[in-house]
Amino acid sequence: MHRHTVLFNLKDELSEVEKERVIDSMRTLRTIAAVRDFILEKNRLPAGEKAPYEWLLVVDFSDDDDRQIYEQDARHVAVIKGCFVPAVKNYIVSDVNFQLASPAVHRLNLR
């Protein structure tokens, strides 16, 4: 599995309608075939030193190849260049590969 994570803040000067338009546009990325799981949510913690980002995007892929397909998809390019980059104040990105544990392993770890 490959997980792509982005924490970000939108520009303060954007209206609520503009912010909503950006988030709605980003939500369309879940329709790209290479996407396995998709989360785009507002941070529930109040902004502060330990929670400096308002938004979280997590996109899971089967592997690095699917991540590359996503990156090059015309919809992704359009959303990132046309909506995200012009509207974002700051952001950080993380990409990791991981293996899912079997359900039996999860049960053992929960005890």
C-alpha positions in Angstrom: 0.0 0.0 0.0 1.0 3.6 -0.6 -0.4 6.5 1.5 -0.2 10.1 0.3 -1.0 12.6 3.1 -1.3 16.4 2.8 -2.0 18.8 5.7 -2.9 22.3 4.6 -4.4 25.7 5.2 -6.3 27.7 2.8 -5.6 31.4 2.3 -7.2 33.6 4.9 -8.5 36.1 2.3 -10.6 33.5 0.6 -14.4 33.8 1.2 -16.2 30.8 2.6 -17.7 30.2 -0.8 -14.3 30.1 -2.4 -13.0 27.8 0.2 -15.9 25.5 -0.3 -15.3 25.5 -4.0 -11.7 24.4 -3.5 -12.6 21.6 -1.1 -15.4 20.4 -3.4 -13.0 20.4 -6.3 -10.5 18.4 -4.3 -13.2 15.8 -3.3 -13.6 15.0 -7.0 -10.1 13.4 -6.8 -11.7 10.4 -5.1 -13.1 9.4 -8.5 -9.7 8.7 -10.1 -9.5 5.0 -10.7 -6.1 4.5 -9.0 -7.5 5.7 -5.6 -8.2 3.0 -3.2 -9.3 5.1 -0.1 -9.8 8.8 0.2 -10.3 11.1 3.2 -10.6 14.9 3.1 -11.7 16.4 6.4 -11.3 19.5 8.4 -9.3 19.2 11.6 -11.5 19.0 14.7 -8.8 20.5 16.9 -8.6 24.2 17.4 -5.8 25.9 15.4 -2.7 26.2 17.5 0.9 25.3 17.9 0.2 21.5 18.0 -2.5 21.7 15.4 -1.3 24.2 12.8 -3.2 22.8 9.8 -6.9 23.1 9.2 -7.3 20.4 6.6 -6.2 16.8 6.1 -6.1 14.8 2.9 -5.2 11.1 2.9 -5.2 9.1 -0.3 -4.4 5.4 -0.3 -3.2 3.5 -3.4 -2.4 -0.2 -4.0 1.2 0.7 -4.8 3.6 3.4 -6.1 2.6 2.8 -9.6 -1.0 3.7 -8.8 0.3 6.8 -7.0 2.0 7.9 -10.2 -1.1 7.2 -12.3 -3.0 9.5 -9.9 -0.3 12.2 -10.1 -0.4 12.3 -13.9 -4.2 12.0 -14.2 -5.6 15.1 -16.0 -8.2 15.6 -13.3 -5.5 15.7 -10.6 -3.3 18.1 -12.5 -6.3 20.4 -13.1 -7.4 20.4 -9.5 -3.9 20.9 -8.1 -2.8 23.6 -10.6 -6.2 25.3 -11.0 -7.6 25.2 -7.5 -5.2 24.0 -4.8 -2.0 25.9 -5.5 -3.7 29.3 -6.0 -5.8 28.8 -2.8 -3.4 27.2 -0.4 -1.5 29.3 2.2 0.8 26.5 3.4 1.0 22.7 3.4 3.2 19.7 4.1 3.2 16.3 2.3 4.1 12.8 3.3 4.2 9.7 1.2 4.8 6.2 2.8 4.6 2.6 1.8 3.2 0.1 4.2 1.7 -3.3 4.5 -1.7 -4.0 5.9 -1.7 -6.3 8.9 -3.9 -9.4 8.7 -7.2 -9.2 10.7 -5.8 -11.8 13.2 -2.8 -9.5 13.9 -5.1 -6.5 14.5 -7.2 -8.6 17.0 -4.1 -9.5 18.9 -2.9 -5.9 19.1 -6.2 -4.7 20.4 -6.1 -6.8 23.6 
